[in-house]
């Protein structure tokens, strides 16, 4: 299986999705990866996955 090089909090994942959804020009994959200190590949997977937190 795919092992992320660094675990990232669910709250951070939600923040990444929110920022990218609302401000895609400003919050690019590169900027998100730098801000959250994870690889762009991790950011790409987070944005691609359709994880929904349980209510």
N, CA, C and O atoms as a printed pandas DataFrame, in Angstrom:
     atom_number atom_name residue_name chain_id  residue_number  x_coord  y_coord  z_coord
0              1         N          UNK        A               1    0.811   -1.205    0.000
1              2        CA          UNK        A               1    0.000    0.000    0.000
2              3         C          UNK        A               1    0.845    1.256    0.000
3              4         O          UNK        A               1    2.055    1.212    0.225
4              5         N          UNK        A               2    0.201    2.359   -0.251
5              6        CA          UNK        A               2    0.903    3.630   -0.291
6              7         C          UNK        A               2    1.061    4.174    1.113
7              8         O          UNK        A               2    0.080    4.332    1.839
8              9         N          UNK        A               3    2.299    4.462    1.496
9             10        CA          UNK        A               3    2.557    5.024    2.819
10            11         C          UNK        A               3    2.939    6.488    2.688
11            12         O          UNK        A               3    3.986    6.802    2.121
12            13         N          UNK        A               4    2.109    7.390    3.201
13            14        CA          UNK        A               4    2.519    8.794    3.165
14            15         C          UNK        A               4    3.783    8.968    3.997
15            16         O          UNK        A               4    3.937    8.323    5.034
16            17         N          UNK        A               5    4.682    9.831    3.551
17            18        CA          UNK        A               5    5.944    9.990    4.260
18            19         C          UNK        A               5    5.722   10.667    5.609
19            20         O          UNK        A               5    6.583   10.621    6.487
20            21         N          UNK        A               6    4.577   11.285    5.761
21            22        CA          UNK        A               6    4.290   11.962    7.014
22            23         C          UNK        A               6    2.783   11.962    7.214
23            24         O          UNK        A               6    2.026   12.355    6.325
24            25         N          UNK        A               7    2.360   11.522    8.381
25            26        CA          UNK        A               7    0.922   11.543    8.663
26            27         C          UNK        A               7    0.466   12.991    8.805
27            28         O          UNK        A               7    1.157   13.833    9.379
28            29         N          UNK        A               8   -0.701   13.244    8.272
29            30        CA          UNK        A               8   -1.237   14.602    8.365
30            31         C          UNK        A               8   -2.624   14.524    8.989
31            32         O          UNK        A               8   -3.412   13.632    8.673
32            33         N          UNK        A               9   -2.906   15.454    9.863
33            34        CA          UNK        A               9   -4.172   15.443   10.595
34            35         C          UNK        A               9   -5.352   15.599    9.645
35            36         O          UNK        A               9   -5.258   16.276    8.621
36            37         N          UNK        A              10   -6.455   14.966    9.999
37            38        CA          UNK        A              10   -7.675   15.072    9.202
38            39         C          UNK        A              10   -8.094   16.530    9.056
39            40         O          UNK        A              10   -8.567   16.946    7.998
40            41         N          UNK        A              11   -7.917   17.300   10.122
41            42        CA          UNK        A              11   -8.280   18.722   10.068
42            43         C          UNK        A              11   -7.441   19.458    9.030
43            44         O          UNK        A              11   -7.929   20.362    8.352
44            45         N          UNK        A              12   -6.166   19.061    8.912
45            46        CA          UNK        A              12   -5.303   19.675    7.900
46            47         C          UNK        A              12   -5.751   19.292    6.501
47            48         O          UNK        A              12   -5.745   20.122    5.591
48            49         N          UNK        A              13   -6.144   18.019    6.327
49            50        CA          UNK        A              13   -6.643   17.573    5.020
50            51         C          UNK        A              13   -7.865   18.384    4.619
51            52         O          UNK        A              13   -7.992   18.799    3.467
52            53         N          UNK        A              14   -8.760   18.608    5.566
53            54        CA          UNK        A              14   -9.969   19.370    5.274
54            55         C          UNK        A              14   -9.617   20.801    4.902
55            56         O          UNK        A              14  -10.223   21.389    4.006
56            57         N          UNK        A              15   -8.625   21.357    5.603
57            58        CA          UNK        A              15   -8.182   22.721    5.318
58            59         C          UNK        A              15   -7.590   22.814    3.914
59            60         O          UNK        A              15   -7.855   23.765    3.179
60            61         N          UNK        A              16   -6.785   21.814    3.553
61            62        CA          UNK        A              16   -6.174   21.773    2.221
62            63         C          UNK        A              16   -7.260   21.760    1.149
63            64         O          UNK        A              16   -7.187   22.513    0.178
64            65         N          UNK        A              17   -8.265   20.906    1.327
65            66        CA          UNK        A              17   -9.358   20.821    0.347
66            67         C          UNK        A              17  -10.126   22.129    0.264
67            68         O          UNK        A              17  -10.464   22.593   -0.825
68            69         N          UNK        A              18  -10.397   22.718    1.415
69            70        CA          UNK        A              18  -11.169   23.956    1.472
70            71         C          UNK        A              18  -10.429   25.092    0.772
71            72         O          UNK        A              18  -11.007   25.802   -0.052
72            73         N          UNK        A              19   -9.149   25.260    1.103
73            74        CA          UNK        A              19   -8.352   26.327    0.493
74            75         C          UNK        A              19   -8.272   26.147   -1.013
75            76         O          UNK        A              19   -8.434   27.105   -1.770
76            77         N          UNK        A              20   -8.022   24.919   -1.446
77            78        CA          UNK        A              20   -7.879   24.655   -2.873
78            79         C          UNK        A              20   -9.208   24.819   -3.602
79            80         O          UNK        A              20   -9.235   25.255   -4.753
80            81         N          UNK        A              21  -10.304   24.475   -2.942
81            82        CA          UNK        A              21  -11.622   24.605   -3.566
82            83         C          UNK        A              21  -12.027   26.079   -3.693
83            84         O          UNK        A              21  -12.593   26.490   -4.706
84            85         N          UNK        A              22  -11.731   26.863   -2.655
85            86        CA          UNK        A              22  -12.165   28.260   -2.656
86            87         C          UNK        A              22  -11.199   29.204   -3.359
87            88         O          UNK        A              22  -11.611   30.190   -3.970
88            89         N          UNK        A              23   -9.898   28.887   -3.266
89            90        CA          UNK        A              23   -8.889   29.769   -3.865
90            91         C          UNK        A              23   -7.869   28.976   -4.675
91            92         O          UNK        A              23   -6.681   28.987   -4.353
92            93         N          UNK        A              24   -8.322   28.286   -5.726
93            94        CA          UNK        A              24   -7.409   27.407   -6.479
94            95         C          UNK        A              24   -6.221   28.130   -7.098
95            96         O          UNK        A              24   -5.137   27.556   -7.201
96            97         N          UNK        A              25   -6.409   29.387   -7.513
97            98        CA          UNK        A              25   -5.283   30.112   -8.121
98            99         C          UNK        A              25   -4.232   30.453   -7.069
99           100         O          UNK        A              25   -3.030   30.378   -7.322
100          101         N          UNK        A              26   -4.708   30.826   -5.893
101          102        CA          UNK        A              26   -3.803   31.224   -4.813
102          103         C          UNK        A              26   -3.184   30.006   -4.129
103          104         O          UNK        A              26   -1.981   29.975   -3.874
104          105         N          UNK        A              27   -4.021   28.999   -3.834
105          106        CA          UNK        A              27   -3.549   27.822   -3.106
106          107         C          UNK        A              27   -3.293   26.671   -4.069
107          108         O          UNK        A              27   -4.086   25.735   -4.177
108          109         N          UNK        A              28   -2.173   26.764   -4.761
109          110        CA          UNK        A              28   -1.765   25.714   -5.692
110          111         C          UNK        A              28   -1.218   24.529   -4.900
111          112         O          UNK        A              28   -0.991   24.628   -3.695
112          113         N          UNK        A              29   -1.008   23.401   -5.596
113          114        CA          UNK        A              29   -0.435   22.228   -4.943
114          115         C          UNK        A              29    0.918   22.551   -4.325
115          116         O          UNK        A              29    1.234   22.102   -3.224
116          117         N          UNK        A              30    1.714   23.337   -5.050
117          118        CA          UNK        A              30    3.044   23.683   -4.542
118          119         C          UNK        A              30    2.946   24.499   -3.256
119          120         O          UNK        A              30    3.649   24.232   -2.281
120          121         N          UNK        A              31    2.067   25.490   -3.269
121          122        CA          UNK        A              31    1.932   26.338   -2.080
122          123         C          UNK        A              31    1.376   25.538   -0.906
123          124         O          UNK        A              31    1.815   25.711    0.230
124          125         N          UNK        A              32    0.409   24.659   -1.183
125          126        CA          UNK        A              32   -0.154   23.826   -0.124
126          127         C          UNK        A              32    0.900   22.891    0.458
127          128         O          UNK        A              32    0.974   22.709    1.673
128          129         N          UNK        A              33    1.717   22.300   -0.415
129          130        CA          UNK        A              33    2.737   21.368    0.070
130          131         C          UNK        A              33    3.758   22.095    0.943
131          132         O          UNK        A              33    4.235   21.543    1.935
132          133         N          UNK        A              34    4.090   23.329    0.575
133          134        CA          UNK        A              34    5.027   24.113    1.381
134          135         C          UNK        A              34    4.392   24.522    2.709
135          136         O          UNK        A              34    5.024   24.443    3.762
136          137         N          UNK        A              35    3.143   24.957    2.645
137          138        CA          UNK        A              35    2.446   25.416    3.844
138          139         C          UNK        A              35    2.273   24.293    4.866
139          140         O          UNK        A              35    2.477   24.499    6.062
140          141         N          UNK        A              36    1.895   23.099    4.387
141          142        CA          UNK        A              36    1.608   21.994    5.303
142          143         C          UNK        A              36    2.791   21.043    5.466
143          144         O          UNK        A              36    2.703   20.039    6.172
144          145         N          UNK        A              37    3.910   21.378    4.795
145          146        CA          UNK        A              37    5.143   20.598    4.896
146          147         C          UNK        A              37    4.949   19.129    4.537
147          148         O          UNK        A              37    5.421   18.229    5.231
148          149         N          UNK        A              38    4.244   18.915    3.437
149          150        CA          UNK        A              38    4.094   17.569    2.879
150          151         C          UNK        A              38    4.424   17.663    1.393
151          152         O          UNK        A              38    4.496   18.759    0.838
152          153         N          UNK        A              39    4.623   16.525    0.759
153          154        CA          UNK        A              39    4.988   16.537   -0.661
154          155         C          UNK        A              39    3.796   16.928   -1.527
155          156         O          UNK        A              39    2.644   16.813   -1.110
156          157         N          UNK        A              40    4.092   17.391   -2.738
157          158        CA          UNK        A              40    3.012   17.729   -3.664
158          159         C          UNK        A              40    2.214   16.484   -4.021
159          160         O          UNK        A              40    1.014   16.561   -4.283
160          161         N          UNK        A              41    2.889   15.329   -4.029
161          162        CA          UNK        A              41    2.184   14.074   -4.291
162          163         C          UNK        A              41    1.137   13.822   -3.206
163          164         O          UNK        A              41    0.022   13.391   -3.499
164          165         N          UNK        A              42    1.502   14.093   -1.960
165          166        CA          UNK        A              42    0.545   13.935   -0.859
166          167         C          UNK        A              42   -0.633   14.881   -1.034
167          168         O          UNK        A              42   -1.785   14.495   -0.839
168          169         N          UNK        A              43   -0.336   16.116   -1.401
169          170        CA          UNK        A              43   -1.395   17.101   -1.633
170          171         C          UNK        A              43   -2.311   16.619   -2.749
171          172         O          UNK        A              43   -3.534   16.703   -2.641
172          173         N          UNK        A              44   -1.710   16.112   -3.824
173          174        CA          UNK        A              44   -2.491   15.636   -4.966
174          175         C          UNK        A              44   -3.431   14.511   -4.539
175          176         O          UNK        A              44   -4.598   14.481   -4.932
176          177         N          UNK        A              45   -2.914   13.591   -3.735
177          178        CA          UNK        A              45   -3.737   12.470   -3.275
178          179         C          UNK        A              45   -4.859   12.935   -2.356
179          180         O          UNK        A              45   -5.981   12.431   -2.417
180          181         N          UNK        A              46   -4.537   13.905   -1.505
181          182        CA          UNK        A              46   -5.562   14.447   -0.605
182          183         C          UNK        A              46   -6.676   15.105   -1.415
183          184         O          UNK        A              46   -7.857   14.893   -1.144
184          185         N          UNK        A              47   -6.294   15.901   -2.404
185          186        CA          UNK        A              47   -7.292   16.594   -3.218
186          187         C          UNK        A              47   -8.089   15.622   -4.071
187          188         O          UNK        A              47   -9.266   15.852   -4.349
188          189         N          UNK        A              48   -7.445   14.529   -4.489
189          190        CA          UNK        A              48   -8.096   13.555   -5.358
190          191         C          UNK        A              48   -9.058   12.663   -4.572
191          192         O          UNK        A              48  -10.116   12.281   -5.072
192          193         N          UNK        A              49   -8.676   12.338   -3.338
193          194        CA          UNK        A              49   -9.503   11.432   -2.547
194          195         C          UNK        A              49  -10.796   12.126   -2.156
195          196         O          UNK        A              49  -10.826   13.337   -1.935
196          197         N          UNK        A              50  -11.846   11.356   -2.077
197          198        CA          UNK        A              50  -13.147   11.932   -1.760
198          199         C          UNK        A              50  -13.525   11.603   -0.322
199          200         O          UNK        A              50  -14.682   11.315   -0.013
200          201         N          UNK        A              51  -12.522   11.653    0.550
201          202        CA          UNK        A              51  -12.768   11.344    1.961
202          203         C          UNK        A              51  -13.772   12.316    2.559
203          204         O          UNK        A              51  -13.606   13.533    2.471
204          205         N          UNK        A              52  -14.806   11.769    3.164
205          206        CA          UNK        A              52  -15.779   12.611    3.853
206          207         C          UNK        A              52  -15.733   12.269    5.339
207          208         O          UNK        A              52  -15.980   11.123    5.714
208          209         N          UNK        A              53  -15.422   13.245    6.187
209          210        CA          UNK        A              53  -15.421   12.955    7.627
210          211         C          UNK        A              53  -16.825   12.596    8.082
211          212         O          UNK        A              53  -17.806   13.170    7.610
212          213         N          UNK        A              54  -16.915   11.646    8.998
213          214        CA          UNK        A              54  -18.240   11.258    9.485
214          215         C          UNK        A              54  -18.792   12.393   10.326
215          216         O          UNK        A              54  -18.084   13.000   11.129
216          217         N          UNK        A              55  -20.068   12.663   10.126
217          218        CA          UNK        A              55  -20.695   13.796   10.810
218          219         C          UNK        A              55  -20.855   13.508   12.301
219          220         O          UNK        A              55  -21.366   14.349   13.041
